[in-house]
Amino acid sequence: MTFEQIQETADYIKSKVAALPSYGVILGSGLGGLTEAVNIQSELSYNTIPNFPQSTVEGHAGKLIFGTIGDKQVVMMAGRFHYYEGYNMQEVTFPVRVMKALGVETLFVSNAAGGMNRDFKIGDIMFIKDHINLFPEHPLRGKNDTRLGTRFPDMSEPYSYEMIAKAKVLAAEAGIEVKEGVYIGLQGPTFETRAEYKWLDVIGGDAVGMSTVPEVIVAIHGGMKVFAASIITDLGIREELNTITHEEVLEAANIAAPKLAKIVSELIKSL
C-alpha cells in the first residue's frame, strides 16, 4: 500500500465522519463486545472504504466505529486482518497507517491468545509487555517511505510502560486480576502443536497468537504509543487429550471481554 493510497482512504473517511479520532482500538476474536464501551457516532463498513481489505474470520464484524469514550474521540476496528487469510503484511497493517493519517497517536490492541505460562488460566487478561516476532514476513520489508516512519525504528519499548502501569492501577481499583507477559506472534491458522507450545515456552513466551505483532510494529514505525492485552482463551501446556476449537476461543473471549473493556475504557479516559 502506498502513501497515496493511505491518504486517499483517510480523505474518504474524513468526508464521512464528524470528528477525527486521537485514539485507535483494534479488536480481536470474540472481543466485539468492547464496542459497548463506545458512545457510537458513526460506522463505516470495510466494503465501503476505498483500498480497505475485507475481514473473513468469524468473530470479526468488519467495520470502523467512530465515537467517544469519556471525552476522547476514538476509532475502533471491529474486525482485523490476518496474514493467514492471504493478505500481505502491508494489507494487514493498512488500517494502522490510515489511523495515523486520521490523527491517531495512541493505539490499543486486543487479541485472543493461547497461554504457555503455567500460572495462567483460561479467561485471564494479560497485559503485553513485549513480543517475539515469528511471522515469516515483516511489515516494514521493502523500500522505506520516510513520510511514514524511519528506516530502522527502535523496538526497545513497543508497549508503553507508562500505560501498562496506569492500567495495572485501574484494574486493581476495579478488582480485576491481570497478568503481564510476552506475546509471541505466529502465522497460523493452525493452533500450535504440543511440541510447539513447549518450544514457545522455552524461548520466553507467555502467550501466543496470530495477530497484533505486525500492527504494533507499524504503529511504532509511525510514532504511535501502544497498549495491548491478550485474553487467554486456551492453555497450550495442557492435558494430552484436550483439544482447541475456534468456538471455545470465542466463548472464552466473550466471557472476559467486559473486564478488558472496562480497563481499556478507563485507561483511555485517564490519558
Stockholm file with secondary structure:
# STOCKHOLM 1.0

chainA/1-271         MTFEQIQETADYIKSKVAALPSYGVILGSGLGGLTEAVNIQSELSYNTIPNFPQSTVEGHAGKLIFGTIGDKQVVMMAGRFHYYEGYNMQEVTFPVRVMKALGVETLFVSNAAGGMNRDFKIGDIMFIKDHINLFPEHPLRGKNDTRLGTRFPDMSEPYSYEMIAKAKVLAAEAGIEVKEGVYIGLQGPTFETRAEYKWLDVIGGDAVGMSTVPEVIVAIHGGMKVFAASIITDLGIREELNTITHEEVLEAANIAAPKLAKIVSELIKSL
#=GR chainA/1-271 SS CCHHHHHHHHHHHHHHCSSCCSEEEECCTTCGGGGGGSEEEEEEEGGGSTTCCCCCSTTCCCEEEEEEETTEEEEEEESCCCGGGTCCHHHHTHHHHHHHHHTCCEEEEEEEEEECCTTCCTTCEEEEEEEEECCSSCTTCSSCCTTTCCSSCCCSCSSCHHHHHHHHHHHHHTTCCEEEEEEEECCCSSCCCHHHHHHHHHTTCSEEESSSHHHHHHHHHTTCEEEEEEEEEEESSCCTTCCCCHHHHHHHHHHHHHHHHHHHHHHHHHC
#=GC SS_cons         CCHHHHHHHHHHHHHHCSSCCSEEEECCTTCGGGGGGSEEEEEEEGGGSTTCCCCCSTTCCCEEEEEEETTEEEEEEESCCCGGGTCCHHHHTHHHHHHHHHTCCEEEEEEEEEECCTTCCTTCEEEEEEEEECCSSCTTCSSCCTTTCCSSCCCSCSSCHHHHHHHHHHHHHTTCCEEEEEEEECCCSSCCCHHHHHHHHHTTCSEEESSSHHHHHHHHHTTCEEEEEEEEEEESSCCTTCCCCHHHHHHHHHHHHHHHHHHHHHHHHHC
//
